[in-house]
Amino acid sequence: MSALEADLKANARALGFDAARIASVRDTWAAGDRLAAFVADGRHGDMAWMEDTLARRSHPQAMWPEARSAIVVAMNYGPRRDPMEQVARREEATISVYAQNADYHDVMKKRLKRLAGDFARRSGAQVKVFVDTAPLMEKPLAQLAGLGWQGKHTNLVSRDFGSWLFLGVMLTDAKLTADTEETDTCGTCRACLDICPTQAFPAPYQIDARRCISYLTIEHAGPIPREFRAAIGNRIYGCDDCLAVCPWNKFASAARDAAFHSRPELVAPLLEELSQLDDAGFREIFAGSPIKRIGRDRFVRNVMVAIGNSGATRLASACKDRLSDASPLVRGAAVWALGALSPDSFIGERTSRRPAESDASVCEEWDAGP
C-alpha cells in the first residue's frame, strides 16, 4: 500500500467514516448478470429507473469508462436496541432504523466530497462520488473491497458491524492497490430468509422487490396489495427484520455518529398521532429525513394499514377521520383499515359516506370490504 493510499484511508477515518477499502473496477463481475435477470423477471416492480439504467448500472465502467479504482467508505448506523422489539407494539409505528434521524445521503456525501477533493488535489486524478444517487451497485463493490459480503438477503453483512452499514463510493481513474475481497460466510444459516413476513426471497441471494415491505412502503406508489397488508404489521417505513435477525450482529455496535442516533419521537411514535398529519405537519417532522421523499399521502397510507393491523378498535375513529381525506390513496387505505378494525362501523360508513363513483381506486377498496 502506497503512502497516498494509506493517507486516503486515514483521512476517511478522520472524516468520520468507520471503514474505507479499495476495489479495482476493471475486472468483469457477475453482479451485472444478476441484475439483468432480476429486471427480466420483473422483480423490480414499479422501479422503472432500474430498467432504464440497466446498461449503465451493469458495471462501474459502463457508467464511467475511465474509472479504474473505487474507494468504498462505510458508516455504522447500528441501533441501540433490537428493532424487532418495536414490531410487537401494535399501536405504535415501526420505522426502519436507517430512517430514524438524518438522511444518510446528505451526511455521507458532504464528507465523501471532502475526501475526494483532497485526494484529487494530492494525486491529480479525476474523481466522482456517489451515495446511492447514480446507476452504481455499491454492495458488490463493497464486497470486492473487503468491507463485507452480500448475504442471502442480498444486503451487505460485515464481520465488524453486522448488518448496519451505509455505503458511499468514490470512483477514480487512478490505479490503486485493491484490498482483498471478502468471503461469504453465511454458511447454512437462513435466518434472514425465514423471518421475512412476506416471503420476499424466492431463493438464497435472490429477492423479489414486489413482495418486500421496504419496497411496498417506500417505492410502491399505489394501494398496497391486499395479500401483503396484514404481514406489514406496524411497519410504516421500511423493514429491518432480515437485517436484525442476522447472527453477525453479535459484533455490531451502536452508531457513534450523532446524526444516526434515533430521534426519540421516531423510535415509537403513536399511529393515531401520525394519522392526523397534514402535508405541512409531515414536512415539518420529516425535514432532513429520508422519509420526506415519499410524501405525506404515501406515508399516511402506510399508517392506515398499520392501524388496520393494530387490533385496537378505539383507532376506528382515526380511520373515519381519513375517509374524507383529500388523497384518494389515503381514503382507500382508511376504508380498508376501518373494515379490518370494525366491520360494523365499516358497513355503516359505507352507506353514509360512500366516495364518488369516479374515484375508481377508492371505490375498488371500498366495495372489496375488509
N, C-alpha and C positions, 0 to 999 in steps of 0.2 A: 504494500500500500504506500503510495507516494505521500509526501508532505501535504500536497494540495488536497488529496482525498481525506487524509486524517483531519486536516483543518476543516474540511467541509462537514464531516460528521460531528466534530466538536462544536462547530458553530450551530449546527442543527440542535444539539442538546442545549446549548446556551440560549437558544431562542424558545425553548420550552417543548421541543419535540421529545418524546420519550424514546424513540428509536429512529435510526436512519441507516439505510443499507443501499447498496448499489447493484443494479442488474444491467446486463447487456440487452439491447433491444434489436440486435442484428440477426439473431437466430430465429428460425421458424419455431412456432409453438402450436399446440393443439387447441388452445383457447378459442381461436377464430373458428375452427370447425365445430366446436361445441356450441358456440353462439349461433352459428348458421343453422344448426339442427334445432336449437331452441326456438328460433324465429320461424323456421319452416314448419314446425309442429304447431305454431300458433300460440305457444305458451307465454308469449309476451303480452297477450291480451290487448288492452287499449293503448299500450305504449308504442304508438306508431313510429316514434322517433328512433326506436331500436332497429326497425326495419329500414327506415330512411337512411340511417348512418351505418348500416351493416358493413359495407365495404371498408369504410374508414376505421371502423371500430375493430376490425378483424386482426389488426396488428399495429403496434405503435408507428412503424414506418409507413403504413398505409395512410396515416394521418399527417406525418411529417417525415418525408423520405430521408432527410439529413440526420435524423436522430440516430445516435449510436449508443447512448447510455441513459439509464433512468436512475435518479436518486429518489427512492421511495421513503417517505417520512411517515411516522405514525404518532398519534396522541392517544393516550389511555383515557377512556371515559367511564371506567368501572364504577358501578353503583355502590352505595354504602350499605345497601341491604338487598336481599334476594327479591328481584322484581316479581317473582311468582307469588309472593305473599299478597300482593295487591289484587291479583286476579280473583281471589276469593271474596273480596269485599264488594258485593254486587251493587250497592247503592252509590259507590264511588267509582270514578273512572280510572282506568289504567292507561297511561301514556308511555310509549316506548322510552326507555332510559335516555336514548340519544337526543330526544326532543324536550327534555325537562329543563333546559336552560338555553344558552345561546346557540345560534346556528353555527355549527362547526365549519361550514363553508367559509363564513366570514372570518372566524377566528384563525383558521389554518392558513387561508390564502394570504392574509397580511404578512404572516411570519414566513411563509414559503417565498413570497416575493422578495423579502429582505434577504433570505438565504440565497436565492437565485441571483439577485443583484450583486451581492458580494462575490459570489463565485464567478460571475461573468466579468466583473472588473479585474479579478485576480488572474483569470485564465484566458480571457479574450474569447471565450467560447460563446456560442449562441445558446440561449435557454428559453424554455417555455414552461409555465407552471399550470397545474391542473388540480382542482379539488372537486371531483365529481361534476365537472362543468363542461366536459368535452367528450367526444367519442373515443374514450380510452378506458381499457379494462384494468383497473387498479389492482384487483385481487390477484390475478395471475402474475402481474409484475411484482407484487409483494412476496409471492411465493418464490419467484425466481431470485429475488434479492435476499431471501432467507429470513423475512420477518415472520413468517408463519406458513400455514398450508390451507388450502381450501378444503374444508371438511365435507362430510357427507351432506350437510345442509347448504353447501355451496358458499358459505361465509368463511372468512379467514379465522383460523384458530392459531393462537400464539402460545408457545411454551411459557413465556414470561407474563403475558397479560390475559390469557384466556380468550374470551370472545369479544373483548371490549376495546377495539382499536378503530379510530378514524384514520383514513389514509389520504395522503397527498403525494403528487408526483412532480418532479422536475425533470423534464427531458432536456438533453443537451447533445450537441454534435461533437462533444469531446469524447475521446476514448478513455474510459475509466476502468479500473480493475474491478471486476464483478465479485460480489460476495457469493458464498456457497448457497445454492438453492436449498430450501427447507424440505424435509422429508415428511410425507403424510404418515402420521402415527395414530390415526383413528382406530386402527385395528378392527376388531369385531364389534365395537360399540355402535349402537344405533339409537341411542337415547334421543338425539335430536330428531330423528325420523319418526319415532314412535309417539313423541309428545305432541306433534303438530295437530292442533284442533280440527283443521280442515283437510288433513291428509294431502298436503301440497307437494309431497315428494313422491313422484312415480317410482323412483329407484334411487339408491345412494348416488350422490353427486349430481342429481337432477332435480329441478324444481319447476313446477307449473305455476307461474305467477298468478294465473286466473283463480287459483284456489288459496293463495296466500293472503293472510289477514293484513299484512303490511300493504300489499297491493290494493286490496279491496277498500281499505280505509283511507288510503293516501292517493293512489294513482287512478283508481276507478271513479269515473265522474257520475255515473248514473245510479239508479237504485241498486242496493246490494242484493245479489241474487238470493232468493228465498232459502235455498239449500244451505247457505252459509251463515244465515243471521243468528241462529241460536248458538253456533260454535264460536261466534265472535265474542260472546260474553260481554264483559265491560271494557273491552279493548277499543278505545275510541281513536287512537292514532298509533298505528304500527303494532308490532307484536314481538316480544322478546323470548318466547317460550323455547325455541330451538337453540338460542344463544345461552339462555340462563341455565339450561339443564346440562350443558357440556361439562364433563368431568375435569377438563383442563382449567376450569375456573378456580380450582383449588389453589392455583398460583396467581390468580388475579388480585389486584389491589384497587382501592378506590382512587378515582381520578385526583391528581394533585393540582390540576389547573382549576381555579375557581370558576372559570367560565363554564365548566362542565359539572359543577356541583348542582344538584337538583334544587330548583326553586321550591320552597316549602308549599306554595299554593298549587304546584303542579304534581306533587307526589301522590296526593289522594283527594283530588277535587270532587265535590259533590255533583252528581249527574243533574240533579234538579237545578242547581245554580247555573251550570253550563248550558242547559237547555234554554235559558232565558236570555242568552247573549244576542244582541243585535249586531249589525255589522261594525258599528263604532266600538262597541264593547269588546268584540272579538279582536279587532285590530289593536286596541289598547293593551289587552292582556298579552297578546302574542307578538307584539312588535319585537323584532330581533330574534324571533324563534322560527325554526323550520316549519312549525305548524301553520304559520301565517300563509304559506304559499297555497294551501288547499282551499282557502277561503271559508267564510263563515257558513255558507249553506251546506257544503260537503261536511264540515265539522259537526254541525248540529244534526245532520242526517245520522252521523255515527253515534252521537249522543242519544238520539231517539232509539236506535237499535239497541244500545246498551240498556236504556230504560226498559224497553220491552223484554229484555232478558233478565231484569233485576228481580222479578217476582214480587216487587213492592207495589201493591195495589194503590198505595197512597200517592204514587207518582203518576197515576192516571190523569190527574189534573194538569200535570206538566205536558202530557200528550195533548190534552184538549186545548191547551193554550196555543199549541203549534198547528192546530187544524186550520187556522185562518192565516198561517204564515204566508208572507209574500212569495216564498220559494216553493214551487211545485215539488221539488226534491224533498224538502223538509216536510211538507204536508203529507206526502205519501208515506214517509217513514213514520210520522206521527200516527197515521191511521193504523199501520201495522203494529206499532208499539201499543196503542190503546187496545187493539184486539187481543194482543198477547197477554196483556195485564188484566183486562176486564172485559170479557166477551159481552156481558150485558150492557155495559156502557157503550161498547162498540156498536151494538145494534141500535141503541137509541140515537147516538150521534150520527149514525149512517143515514137515518131518515130525516133528521132535523138540520144537518149541516153538510149535506152532500155537495161536493165540489162541482164546478161547472163541467158539463159533459165534454167540452172542448179540451179540457185538461186531461189528455189521454193517459199520461203516466200516472197521475194521481188516481184516476178512475180505475185503472187496472189494479192498483194497490188496494183501493177501497173495496171493489167488488170481490177481490180474492179473499178478503177476510183475514183473520189471524192465522 
